[in-house]
Amino acid sequence: MGSFVHLHVHTEYSLLDGAARIAPLVERVKEKGMDAIAITDHGAMYGVVDFYKACKKAGIKPILGCEVYTAARSRFDKDARLDSDQGHLVLLARNNEGYKNLMRIVSASFIDGFYYKPRVDFQLLEEFHEGLIALSACLAGDIPRALLENRHDSAKEIALRYQGIFGKENFYLELQHNGIEEQMLVNQKLMQLSVETGIPLVATNDVHYLKRDDAKAQEILMCIQTAKTIEDEDRMQFSTDQLYLKSPKTMWEQFHYCPQALENTVKIAQMCDVQLEFGKLHLPKFDVPDDKDAYEYLKDLCMEGFRRRYPSSQGYLIGQDSNCNFSQMTLEDTTGSGSVVSDPNLERLEYELTVIRQMGYVDYFLIVWDFIRYAKENGIMVGPGRGSAAGSIVAYCLGITNVDPIRYQLIFERFLNPERISMPDIDIDFCFERRGEVIDYVVQKYGKDRVAQIITFGTMAARAAIRDVGRALAIPYNEVDKVAKMIPMQLGMNLEKALKLSSELKQVYENDSRIHELISTAILLEGMPRHASTHAAGVVISSQPITEHVPLYQNEGNLSTQFPMTTLEELGMLKMDFLGLRTLTVIRDAVQMVEDNHGVVLDMDAIDMNDPEVYHMIGRGETAGVFQLESAGMTQFMTELKPSSIEDIIAGISLYRPGPMDQIPRYIRNKNHPESIRYAHPLLEPILNVTYGCMVYQEQVMRIVRDLGGYSLGRSDLVRRAMSKKKKEVMEEERQKFVYGQTDSDGKVLIQGAIRNGVDEKTANAIFDEMIDFASYAFNKSHAAAYAVIGYQTAWLKHYYPVEFMAALLNSFLGSPGKISQYVMECKKNGIDVLPPDINESREAFAVSGRKIRFGLAAVKNVGNNVVKQIISERTKNGPFKSFPELCERLGGKDLNKRCVESLIKSGAFDSLKVYRSRLMNAYEKIMDNISHNRKMRMEGQCSFFDTGDNACVEIEWPELDEYDSRLLLAMEKDMLGLYLSGHPLSEFEEDIQRGVTVYSIDLMMEEKDGEPVQHQVSDGDFARVAGIVVDMKTITTRSNQLMAFVTLEDLAGQMEVIVFPNILDKYGELLKPEFPIWVEGKISVREDEPPKILVEMVKPLVKGDGTPNGKKGRAYSSGYGSGQERSGNTSFVTEPGSGRYMNRKPVAETRPENRNEESKAEEKSSSVLVDCLKVRLTDDVNQEILRAVTSLLKYFEGTQPVFLYYKGSIQKGFRVFYNQTLHMELESLLGEINVKVDRIKVKMHCQHS
């Protein structure tokens, strides 16, 4: 048996087609004794770099290629009748020139040739053929297809043309042995064609999966791709299970009749040699004015900014010579003592500039400075910073960031570490509406071919994989949903881990054959890329055309790289994030409204950041619309914390996240009782005092390692990174250095160590343990500080200019009725009337009118921007409209059509003209027709019916109709505005609703943080009772031929979806009538990436004064986020000492309640109440992984309800939780139903009276 190399291979980056993951593929190649392999994914090169690195690491030769799609005619032709079919052609890069040409070809196939698929043509291949080897591909190739259709001459012509393009040694006819009948016929004809033309043969296997048993998984992938099920006869499928990674032995057995085709695989592999280059920067040179040196120019800009940022340093002698050393800049003697003092801020600036120069990032900083300068000069609002860049004084002096790293103790090495090869990562927030202008500027300045956005891949997470595979296997939704919800909701969860943790999941996996197949298949597909899309913000700028380094793809008109962000950085392509932040647009609009209405020009960067009134407002929970602080949980946190400084806001943003949340109770207690804080060592106090003794930030971990252990800051960042990854061996090595220090072979001290710095061994080890425990949760203070500044600015605007702020906020959510409704209710709660649209008062968008906000005309359904501009322009020139006919006469353009007028009538925009909407609705068409007719008559020189001597419109007789009833008026309003504004159909039931509901629609919205959904406010399985009216209902027929319904229910706060299964629909269907008020009870269903829904169990009519169904009490409605009132699922963050992570270990700084002053203790009074208690029993043989999972769950759901943990004959009472059905179900899945119980017990409650 001879050698063999697979040259036609599809990985997971043949999206939803290839089922061979790169890492296992390379392992399998090595196991099979092969020393080379190719990657030839369909149409794209997404995975080539990952493949290259994996092969190199395993000692396997990587052959980089792509199976491209070929156009029937030119790649520019896109006629559905002639160009919808594509052929296939395998291209392999022979050398680096070939690799570049392959990137150019693949890029052009997306940019120019995309039509159903990215396509290439002969012209493209002829232009970029150098360094490429081509194979004729599978049965979908142009040559095999022609042979199958008995077009031998055509096949021969195509083959010879390809040979002419690539050269005699570089084009091969591809044989496959895959069990497909047509393939065997084609093989014979290909061999004949080879004899006729002299074109050599090559054997491949079109690999799509690793093992023969994986064929079903690949079929499932294709079902997911095409939205089909395995039961659909018309689904796309391969009629074979042979497309796996066969061994050389198998290939030689199958192609024994054609040894040269096998030998040619090795020959081709030997011919191919591509070497990718990593780490070399491909950043364009910044065009410095007057041919200055780039570094000197950067330094000049920094010094100019330094003088502006640090005016107190003006006494320092700033050298005029551009070659001066910063260390020579000293303070003039103002004391008469003759001494001079160095400036630490200048030293920091010099140090940072030196590092930036040494690491080669001078041009990078200038490029970023330039486009931020452009944005500011053109009135485009720029955020104060984002991410670790806020830790740089260079960025601060250049105006790239607007957060003082000195004031907030931010660390440069967290951003750019001279002791680690790291890329700078500057992310910038721009005004949401004008972000594109900044990108356009960059494209114009550096060239369209040198700027691109960045690809990102959506992958199948554990639950999503179960759902996708379940659909493809045609398993009923209910069964799939039940299995998906057995997977514990933990970060980093995967299916194999879930089977170990969840006994319930393991049981169904082992006992139900269908579920076994479902989970087994999902395990094979979990984590695979599902689709490609464009990263929301990432942009790369290159010194050369991007296709010299990276292939491109096009998505909805946007050019993006085919490699994701991390791969680009490895290749030396520096990326920047251009983010559009809605809040910046809100601030911009609010500031403009303040100037327009009050004549006050606000400089938001100069407002008082220590205003107690603003912090009091936040502490009262009035945070609706306040950036980062408006979610229900964060509002609760702020009301208990009572923040008094920007540092509290920074900490709040950092702590309110999974992981560090269990620090919140201690943080609140320590703030309220600072006298009780005790530090494990005095050296910790200057580091942790800003967070009341709690470890919150990554920067604090770095400073502890530096100040106590004696590390450099650069090395401290490396230790922090290692800690966050919890690598045991590395951590034990670092522990020794941190505690005892490090010396070289000559006895020279390299790292001082904590003991040499006066920390005893036991304390040093305890501190190190604490850092390891927290490092993976610690947050980047630089990022939190920048966002806290924006949060404070929005709070300041809301406090001092609430009307303007709310108007700007409403404008930012035009097109989102749910958010508009939420903020309109917030306005009403704060005494700000939101007025309906008015033809004589409204602007385009929401606008301030005194102490009120007026709805904008553009917010009315079916009313376009052009007609709104026409209305406002006419009104401004010639005064308000006096009547409806006059308006029609004055706006006699094509934009004011009947549909638009009807919408304005229904919205109430004409109410100020004192004509009933009913009368307008019955007369407007006739009036408009008459005016149109009369206008035509006037043009012909005849008199109009409406003309009088002064050419004014006359009064007309309106039809004698009463006004519509209030319900119809409200329904029209809702239809046109997206919400009920002047009233609500449920207003008469408000008292009953407040007494009865447990959830409002607003509780079913997904909370957002940093613009991304982060968590739901309710838990899966929670009981829910809601009240509302049916506004929409869609029914579907299930596989069992029964009807089920998806109902949109409107409550006092907005809309929600409830799902009614067949048996419930049969029972209560007659109550699900439009506009009919009902109670609905059921269970909440939470799924990934979509708002929670209610699975209905009961429906009853809502009757005024009848009370609640089943006599159960509900809760009062609090209008919108930030009400300061308790909302569904919110409990106090303050728990008893010893809860959460710190139950069994003394923290580096702890609160000691016994040290609280006696006066405070004397004010406490006790009383006993009944509360629900969660009892959890751990068997003696419970393994450590389950024990950690249980502990993690109890920490994640931390709250106020007590937990009794029974383990090895003892009871631990340190945990307290927010009990809910999800927690209960997750614990049961880990421990079994018998070991989880809820009882009511008496506990003493302590109340403090002021």
Secondary structure, 3 states (H helix, E strand, C coil): CCCCCECCECCCCCCCCCCCCHHHHHHHHHHCCCCEEEECCECCCCCHHHHHHHHHHHCCEEEEEEEEEEECCCCCCCCHHHHCCEEEEEEEECCHHHHHHHHHHHHHHHHCCCCCCCEECHHHHHHCCCCEEEECCCCCEHHHHHHHCCCHHHHHHHHHHHHHHHCCCCEEEEEECCCCHHHHHHHHHHHHHHHHHCCCEEEECCECECCHHHHHHHHHHHHHHHCCCCCCCCCCCCCCCCCECCCHHHHHHHCCCCHHHHHHHHHHHHHCCCCCCCCCCCCCCCCCHHHCCHHHHHHHHHHHHHHHHCHHHCCECCCCCCCCCHHHCEECCCCCCCCCCECHHHHHHHHHHHHHHHCCCHHHHHHHHHHHHHHHHCCCCECCCCHHHHHCHHHHHHCCCCCCCCCCCCCHHHCCCCCCCCCCCCEEEEECCCHHHHHHHHHHHHCHHHEEEEEEEEECCHHHHHHHHHHHCCCCHHHHHHHHCCCCCCCCCCHHHHHHHCHHHHHHHHHCHHHHHHHHHHHHHCCCEEEEEEEEEEEEECCCCHHHCCCEEEECCEEEECCCHHHHHHCCCCEEEEEEEHHHHHHHHHHHHHHHHHCCCCCHHHCCCCCHHHHHHHHCCCCCCCCCCCCHHHHHHHHHHCCCCHHHHHHHHHHCCCCHHHHHHHHHHHHHCHHHEEECCHHHHHHHHHHCCCCCEHHHHHHHHHHHHCCCHHHHHHHHHHHHHCCHHHHHHHHHHHHHCEECCCCCEEECCCCCCCCCHHHHHHHHHHHHHHHCCCECHHHHHHHHHHHHHHHHHHHHCHHHHHHHHHHHCCCCHHHHHHHHHHHHHCCCCEECCCCCCCCCCCEEECCEEECCHHHCCCCCHHHHHHHHHHHHHHCCCCCHHHHHHHCCCCCCCHHHHHHHHHHCCCHHHCCCHHHHHHHHHHHHHHHHHHHHHHHCCCCCCCCCCCCCCCCCCCCCCCCCCHHHHHHHHHHHHCCCCCCCCCHHHHHHHHHHCCCCHHHHCEEEECCEEEEECCCCCCEEEEEEEEEEEEEEECCCCCEEEEEEEECCCCEEEEEECHHHHHHHHHHCCECCEEEEEEEEECCCCCCCEEEEEEEEECCCCCCCHHHCCCCCCCCCCCCCCCCCCCCCCCCCCCCHHHCCCCCCEEECHHHCCHHHHHCEEEEEEEEEEEEEEECCCCCHHHHHHHHHHHHHCEEEEEEEEEECCEEECCCEECCCHHHHHHHHHHHCHHHEEEEEEEEEEEEECC
